[in-house]
């Protein structure tokens, strides 16, 4: 099953690249990704949801909600 994570990016593209770097290093498979203005939407497997939330919430310039 797929879950969606929404995040507000305070630094725009810099925050996006930082988030994608973390997800890539943690080897989390993404079903989908979308960025609109300062909002990021990521679709992940349900098993990876907790990992994504934990890792992205550590970044200072990203506000995460499930």
N, C-alpha and C positions, 0 to 999 in steps of 0.2 A: 504494500500500500504506500502511496505517496503522501508526503506532508509538505506544507509550504511554510517557509520562514520569511518574514518581512523585516527589513532593516532600514533604518534611516542613516544616511551617510552624511556626516557633517563636512567632510572635505571633498565631496564629489568623487572624481575619478581616482584620486589618491587613495581614498578609503576603499573604493571598489577593488583596486589592485592589491591592496593590503589584505582584504578579505579573501580574494581568490588565491593569493599566495598561501594563506593559512590552510584553506581547504585543500589545495593541491598537495601541500606538504603532509597533511594528515591522510591523504589518499582516500578522500570521501567522494563517492560517485554522485554526480549531479544529474537529475533528470531534466532540469530546465533552469534557466537563469534569465532574468530580465532586469534592466535598469531604466528607470524613468525619473528624470530630474535628480533628486537626492534620495530616491527610494530604490532599494534592491529587493527583488523577489527571487528566492531560491527554492526549487522543488527537489526534495531528497527522499530517500527511502525512510520509512518509519524507524528502522533500526538505527539510522544515522542521525536522527533528529536531535537527540541529547548531546551528541558529540559536536554537531554544528552549533547549537546554542551555547554550549560551554566554551568553545574556542572563539567564536565571534564576540561573545560578551566580554571577553578579556581585552578586546581592542578598545582604546579610549575614544576613538572618533566614530564609533558605530553603536547605535542603539537598536537592540534586537527584540523582536516579539514573534511569538509562534503563531 
